[in-house]
Amino acid sequence: MYPKYSKRDKKQISLQDRLNNCFQRSLNGKPLPKDSFEMEALVAYLNWISHELSNAETLPWLGLDNLAVKHEADAKNGETVYKQQCAICHGGNGEGTEGVPPLWGDNSYNDGAGMNTLNMLSSFVWQNMPYGQPVLTKEEALDVAAYVITRPRPHFTPQLVK
């Protein structure tokens, strides 16, 4: 489905651009040169796994709908819910555990990631957490997201691709 318009970048972007956005924001890493072996391998893999979808008008797994509730997010309650429901896997200080990513701190995604927005994080939490058996209400998911996005994380600094 690339190239396509990116609201964040306010322009058409390539699949390579999208992958580098993920590396820099969600993974807090460095971009790959667009002509590198690694980038070419990632693009080839993504093209291969999606070859049957090349004519699809929409992809149901893209994007998350905002939670439709009139609840105002409460970070204080989110801290309580986090300690009860999330800390066992993500750590008491959001540091992550073996096989489970950190939610804040030096090794987490940075403040430029989509997951650092209340709407995206709360929708993701509500649909997926705790992993494999989501049990939180929409209100609890909003509260947890409000708490998590207030925690310290690396600042996004765009890096040029060489």
N, C-alpha and C positions, 0 to 999 in steps of 0.2 A: 504494500500500500504506500510505498515511498517512491518518489519524493511526495511530501505532503506539507500542508501549511502547519506551522507550529505557532500557537497563540503566545507561548512564552517568548519565543525568538522573534515573533512578528515577521516571519518570512517562510518561504519554502525551505525545507531541510531534507537532506538525504538520509538514508538508513544509517550511513556512517556517522552523520551528525547526531542522530538520535542515540546511537550506541555511545558516542563520546559524551553526550549529555548524561547518560546513565553512569558512565565511569566517573565523571567529575562530580556529579551531584549526589546520586544515590549511593555510590561506593566511595565517595570522597577521594578519588584517585586521579590519575593522569590520563589525558586523552591519548589514543593511539594514532599514529600517522595513518591517513586514509589509504595509503598504498602499501601499508605494512602487511606482512604475511599473516599476522594475527587478525587484523581487521578483515582481510580478504577471506580468511577461514571462517570468521564469525558470520559474515554476510552470506557466504556460500551455505553454511549450516542453516541459517534462518530462511534462506530461499528454499532450501530442500525441505525443511519441515513444514513450510507453508505452501508448497506448490499446488496442493489441491484447493487452496483458498484464493487463488489468484483472481478469480472472478467474483468473489464475495463482496456484497455491497457494504456490509458491516461485520465487525468481529465482536461477538457478544462479550468477550472477556476484556475488551478495552474500555477503560474508564470505570469509574465508580459513581453511582448516583449519590447525591447528597442525602443524608438522613432527613426524612420529612417529619420533624418534630418541632414543637414550640418550646422546647426546653432550652434554657440558656446554660451553656457549658460552665461547669464549676470545677476549676482546677484543684481546689482543696478536696472535694469529694473524689476527684480523679486520683489523687494521691492515695487515698484510702483504698479505692478499688484496685489501683495498681499493686499495692502491697498485698492485697488479698488474692488477686487473680493473675497477676503478671510477673511479679518478682521471682516466683519459683523458677521460671524459665529465663527471663531477661535480666535477672540479678536485682538485688536490692537497690543498687545505684545505677541501674540501666546499663550496666557494663556488658551484658550478654553472658551466656554460658556456652559450653562446648556445643557447637552446632546451632546455636541460637544467637542471632545478631544483637549487637548493642543498640539501644534506643537513644542514648545520649552519651556524651563524653568524646574524648579525642578520636576514638575508633568508630564512631557512628557516622551515619549519613550527615551531610552538612545542611546548613540553613537554607540552601538553594534547592533542596530536594522537594519533590511533590509531597512526600510523606511529612514534610514539616509544615503542612497546612492543615487547619482544623477539619475542613470538609473531607479531604482525601484520607487522612489518618483515621478519623472517626468511622468513616464508611468501611475502610479496610478492617479495622478492629472489630466492628460489629459483625461483619460477614465471616471473619476468619479466626478470631481469638476467643478463648484459648485454642491453639492450633488443633484442628481435627474435631473439635466439639465446642463451637461458639455458643456461649451461654449469656453473654452480657446483653442487657437491654440497650436500646438505642441511646437512652439517656446516659447510661454508664459508659458506653463507648465514647460519647461526646465528652464526658468528664475526663476519662482517661486520656483522650487525645489532647484536651486542653492542658492537662498536667504535663504530658510528655513534651509538647512543643515549647513549654516554658523552660525546659532543662537546657543546660549549656551543650553546645555542639560546635564543630568547626564552622568557620565562616566560608562561604563559597567565594572563591576567587577564580574567575575564568582563566583558563590557560590556553594559549594558542597551540594549534596543532602544527607540528613541524613538517 
